Amino acid sequence: MRTCFLLAAAITGLGLALRLAMPVTPVDDPFRDVLRAYANTGSNTGETRAP
């Protein structure tokens, strides 16, 4: 149990350090256009089609 806790704490610490060390890259306009295009296509399957 102690080993799992230490491993989880180490992974959390490394994740936070990486998050603070690396700058966040903002999403650019062409990528937003792609997301909008996929969001507006709707679904082609009956299970996920809106009623």
Summary of the structure (lengths in Angstrom):
residues: 51
radius of gyration: 20.0
end to end distance: 48.1
largest distance: 50.2
contacts: 68
relative contact order: 0.07
helix: 61%
strand: 0%
